[in-house]
Every structure is written in structure tokens, then in C-alpha cells.
Amino acid sequence: MPKEVTQKSGLAVGLNAGHKVTPRQVVPRISRRKGHLSKRTAFVREVVHEVAGLAPYEKRVIELLRNSKDKRARRLAKKRLGTFGRAKRKVDEMTKVIAESRRAGH
């Protein structure tokens, strides 16, 4: 739990007793940035996605979504990705891919 910073009075007694100091500017820990998507990583993933295309399970998810089997699509994605949160994100991503392909088709 972080300490509460109080304003020192410069006096030897009282509620805010103590020597007057300027509080340190603490640099945030690198661990706070874990999982943050950098521009470079996003760009590399985009290029790889363009070159390699979709993974086979992603194609299956899209097929299930097109046949309005959303729950089944989420279950398949969960089995492949490990957690339900990741699966939901992937299904949303694949829904966007379908929408993009519809726009490109028309």
C-alpha cells in the first residue's frame, strides 16, 4: 500500500512535523507496461496477417459465425486459445474480418 505524502511544516512538533523535502518523482515500473501493445508489434502482426492469412481455426470460426452459430464459434476459439476472454476477443476480431470482406466485396 503506498504511503500517503503529507506536507511537512519544517517544525519539530505538530501533526506535520519534520524536515521540508521535495517528494521524489518515482518512475513507473516496467512491469506496469506488461501487455501494452507497441506500434512496432502491431505493425509486425499486421504484416504477418497480410502475408500468411488466417489460421485454419480462424477460418472455421468465420464459417461458424456466417452460419449464425456464435456460441459454437466462441467454444471453438476457447478450446484453441485457452481462455474465454481471449476467445471473445478473437470472435469479435473475426466478426470485423467478415464485415471488412463484405465491404470489399461490394
Phi, psi and omega per residue, in radians:
M1 nan 2.250 -3.090
P2 -1.207 2.524 3.114
K3 -1.266 2.523 3.097
E4 -1.421 2.248 -3.122
V5 -1.516 2.102 3.110
T6 -1.913 2.643 3.114
Q7 -1.340 2.093 3.131
K8 -1.359 2.564 -3.092
S9 -1.650 -0.325 -3.062
G10 1.514 -0.044 3.114
L11 -1.663 2.760 -3.112
A12 -1.392 -0.348 -3.087
V13 -2.224 2.876 3.085
G14 1.902 3.104 -3.085
L15 -1.115 -0.700 -3.101
N16 -1.872 0.705 -3.097
A17 -1.164 2.607 3.044
G18 2.378 2.947 -3.127
H19 -1.254 2.381 3.123
K20 -1.245 2.204 3.118
V21 -2.366 2.758 3.030
T22 -1.650 2.266 -3.110
P23 -1.121 2.509 3.135
R24 -1.200 2.507 3.013
Q25 -1.517 1.761 -3.076
V26 -1.409 2.193 3.112
V27 -1.319 2.311 -3.138
P28 -1.084 2.510 -3.118
R29 -1.195 2.619 3.139
I30 -1.100 -0.552 -3.120
S31 -1.063 -0.377 3.112
R32 -1.220 -0.404 -3.094
R33 -1.576 -0.067 -3.058
K34 -1.012 2.294 3.120
G35 1.585 -0.141 3.135
H36 -1.281 2.267 -3.090
L37 -1.436 2.083 3.116
S38 -1.472 2.818 -3.141
K39 -1.079 -0.728 -3.112
R40 -1.078 -0.840 -3.136
T41 -1.071 -0.752 3.129
A42 -1.054 -0.754 -3.136
F43 -1.116 -0.795 -3.133
V44 -1.064 -0.788 3.128
R45 -1.065 -0.702 3.139
E46 -1.094 -0.772 3.140
V47 -1.107 -0.811 3.138
V48 -1.050 -0.730 3.141
H49 -1.096 -0.698 3.116
E50 -1.134 -0.756 -3.063
V51 -1.317 -0.860 -3.010
A52 -1.487 -0.383 -3.115
G53 1.372 -2.806 -3.093
L54 -1.504 2.644 3.041
A55 -1.315 2.720 -3.131
P56 -0.967 -0.704 -3.135
Y57 -1.192 -0.525 3.102
E58 -1.183 -0.651 3.091
K59 -1.112 -0.695 3.106
R60 -1.128 -0.718 3.111
V61 -1.047 -0.780 3.131
I62 -1.072 -0.752 3.119
E63 -1.042 -0.768 3.123
L64 -1.125 -0.698 3.126
L65 -1.131 -0.683 3.122
R66 -1.126 -0.554 3.108
N67 -1.567 0.301 3.117
S68 0.898 0.759 3.019
K69 -1.954 1.185 -3.040
D70 -1.103 -0.739 -3.088
K71 -1.136 -0.767 3.129
R72 -1.095 -0.687 3.120
A73 -1.082 -0.763 3.118
R74 -1.117 -0.687 -3.137
R75 -1.140 -0.733 3.111
L76 -1.092 -0.797 -3.132
A77 -1.100 -0.684 3.138
K78 -1.113 -0.727 -3.140
K79 -1.077 -0.673 -3.107
R80 -1.391 -0.606 -2.980
L81 -1.782 -0.322 3.031
G82 1.837 -0.751 -3.123
T83 -2.202 2.720 -3.092
F84 -1.195 -0.606 3.121
G85 -1.088 -0.794 3.106
R86 -1.098 -0.693 -3.126
A87 -1.095 -0.782 -3.138
K88 -1.074 -0.748 3.140
R89 -1.090 -0.745 -3.120
K90 -1.136 -0.730 3.135
V91 -1.113 -0.706 3.084
D92 -1.079 -0.737 3.121
E93 -1.062 -0.769 -3.128
M94 -1.189 -0.571 3.069
T95 -1.096 -0.711 3.105
K96 -1.135 -0.667 3.122
V97 -1.078 -0.738 3.107
I98 -1.070 -0.791 3.140
A99 -1.078 -0.720 3.111
E100 -1.074 -0.773 -3.118
S101 -1.139 -0.597 3.096
R102 -1.138 -0.754 3.141
R103 -1.130 -0.706 -3.129
A104 -1.188 -0.595 -3.130
G105 -1.198 -0.595 -3.093
H106 -1.591 nan nan
